[in-house]
Amino acid sequence: MDHLALLLWHALLVSVFFAFLWRSTAVGRRNLFLKTFLIMVIGGTALGWLMYPFP
């Protein structure tokens, strides 16, 4: 599998888990899911891009 697909799959599963674990309302769950999902995807992509030039 492609690394980006694995990153997206992991971010999706962890974000759903955290949203249901820490929030009790639907709006709170949605907001936490979006926040954690975007942070993980953007952060992981940025970190990978920054490490790309190094072996």
C-alpha positions in Angstrom: 0.0 0.0 0.0 1.1 3.5 -0.6 2.4 5.5 2.4 -0.1 8.3 1.8 -3.0 5.9 1.9 -1.7 4.4 5.1 -1.4 7.9 6.6 -4.9 8.7 5.7 -6.3 5.4 7.0 -4.4 5.8 10.3 -5.5 9.4 10.7 -9.1 8.4 10.0 -9.2 5.6 12.5 -7.5 7.5 15.3 -9.6 10.6 14.7 -12.8 8.6 14.9 -11.7 6.8 18.0 -10.7 10.1 19.8 -13.9 11.8 18.7 -16.1 9.1 20.3 -13.9 8.8 23.3 -13.6 12.5 24.3 -16.8 14.1 23.1 -20.5 13.3 23.8 -22.3 15.5 21.3 -22.5 15.1 17.6 -21.2 18.6 16.9 -18.3 18.2 19.4 -17.4 14.9 17.8 -17.4 16.3 14.3 -15.3 19.3 15.3 -12.7 17.1 17.1 -12.6 14.6 14.3 -12.0 17.3 11.7 -9.3 19.0 13.8 -7.4 15.9 14.7 -7.7 14.4 11.2 -6.4 17.6 9.5 -3.6 18.0 12.0 -2.4 14.5 11.5 -2.6 14.6 7.7 -1.1 18.0 7.2 1.5 17.5 10.0 2.5 14.1 8.6 2.7 15.3 5.1 4.7 18.4 6.1 7.1 16.3 8.2 7.6 13.8 5.4 8.3 16.7 3.0 10.8 18.3 5.3 12.6 14.9 5.8 12.7 14.1 2.1 16.1 15.6 1.3 17.8 13.5 4.0 18.6 9.8 3.4 
